[in-house]
Amino acid sequence: MAVTAPVDLSVADLHPALGDPALTSMNFLNEVSERYPAAVSLAAGRPYEEFFDLAAVHRHLDTFHRHLIDELGHRPEQARRLLLQYGRTKGIVHHLIARNLAVDEGIVIDPESVVVTVGCQEAMFLVLRALRAGPADVLLAVAPTYVGLTGAARLVDLPVWPVAAGPAGVDLADLRVQVRRARAAGCRPRACYLMPDFANPSGVSIDPDDRRRLLALAAEEDLLLLEDNPYGLFHLDDGPRPPTLKALDTDRRVVYLGSFAKTVLPGARVGYVVADQRVAGADGRVGPLADQLAMIKSMVTVNTAPIAQAVIGGRLLEHGCSLVPANTRERAAYARNLRHLVAGLARRFPDRPSRPAAVRWTVPAGGFFVVVTVPFAVDDALLDRSARDYGVLWTPMAHFYDNTAPVCALRLSVSAVTPEQIDLGLDRLAALITDELARRAPSSVC
Ligand SMILES: Cc1ncc(COP(=O)(O)O)c(C=O)c1O
């Protein structure tokens, strides 16, 4: 729709991040799906909705309320105030998050190093805001990178330097090169952001040996690691999960970012950060980085809604603070869908001489995402055509790279669909790819 109304402000006079592709990406993708509501969405990374249960929300709230009184010894009026009044900046479920991390991940931390945030997104923002002290500071991030991280970095004027993922999830040699290159250019790499488990968007996980090597490299190069782990519980195979970086972290190198959006409820908007790095504050007192983050939070969201925290806290309490048994059904549904999608791709693009050589896909060991590589550039115009003419949505991988170079890949998500929708979506995607291959001369960029 053309804008004809007179304008009062120019975007050029607002923060330079406004209008940046990192900030417009999510809106663009939402707009496309709103414009084509009948299209099958293999784009949305939102969790499966069929298990959402409004009655359970009330129960969780009650459970946490009882916990305040029966286990923490609060008087009824104190408990009421804790739930309904403004509250502690660092949150009121920090002790349960610490217990959850101990039970599920073997991460042992002081609850005082936790800040409960409005989703993991706020946690990322707080950490980047704190780390960006001056114009020489840069953030390293394994590319392709979650666009929410890139957008948050833009808002705090922190340039993001890509580090190659390689087939192993992080190219350690490239990480060292980038750290040194940044320093040689007079920049200060403050941290490297990465997702060791079923990364969004790549789906790739870092193996346990590389996790240890990564920590050793971070120590050698004196670098912080920002570990984001929203998908770690959703592994395909039974058996032990690899240790998180934070579980292996013996010298406080890792800032751990957590989200309850996928493991409890996205509508609660609760996440957290574990920041146990020691900081001498302005008053000379030494405390965890979490205290500094809380100071920033007090000027951004004041505190995370205690009612929302109570819902998360109640769910944790009802499962002995473990989200593993609490997500049995969810894990099974995501695993079923992921297997179904990978098998469906193999059926539609069989490994025969007639198969277009350059149609390939990742086979992740868990999580929500599969990346399909094709022999032509995949851009927003193609997505629009895919939605309009073929009735299927996906995410151009170009959205996860912080440059304008053409990218010949797209991300498929299995989290918010049924196997039947996956079949339909893949039929439509296969038709699109076949037509594109017939229509286009081989691209020199792919
Ligand atoms: C890798 C990653 N980090 C963070 C987030 C944001 O999490 P939250 O919904 O808790 O803000 C997401 C959401 O999809 C994500 O994929």
The ligand as a MOL file (V3000), in Angstrom:
LIG
                    3D

  0  0  0     0  0            999 V3000
M  V30 BEGIN CTAB
M  V30 COUNTS 16 16 0 0 0
M  V30 BEGIN ATOM
M  V30 1 C 18.6830 -19.5560 18.4910 0
M  V30 2 C 17.6210 -18.7760 19.1450 0
M  V30 3 N 17.9450 -17.9710 20.1570 0
M  V30 4 C 17.0040 -17.2560 20.7750 0
M  V30 5 C 15.6920 -17.3230 20.3960 0
M  V30 6 C 14.6830 -16.4420 21.0960 0
M  V30 7 O 14.1210 -17.0930 22.1520 0
M  V30 8 P 12.9500 -16.4250 23.0050 0
M  V30 9 O 11.6720 -16.7600 22.3350 0
M  V30 10 O 13.1110 -17.0700 24.3480 0
M  V30 11 O 13.1980 -14.9580 23.0680 0
M  V30 12 C 15.3010 -18.1620 19.3570 0
M  V30 13 C 13.9000 -18.2330 18.9300 0
M  V30 14 O 13.5050 -18.8580 18.0060 0
M  V30 15 C 16.3040 -18.9100 18.7170 0
M  V30 16 O 16.0270 -19.7340 17.6870 0
M  V30 END ATOM
M  V30 BEGIN BOND
M  V30 1 1 1 2
M  V30 2 1 2 3
M  V30 3 2 2 15
M  V30 4 2 3 4
M  V30 5 1 4 5
M  V30 6 1 5 6
M  V30 7 2 5 12
M  V30 8 1 6 7
M  V30 9 1 7 8
M  V30 10 2 8 9
M  V30 11 1 8 10
M  V30 12 1 8 11
M  V30 13 1 12 13
M  V30 14 1 12 15
M  V30 15 2 13 14
M  V30 16 1 15 16
M  V30 END BOND
M  V30 END CTAB
M  END
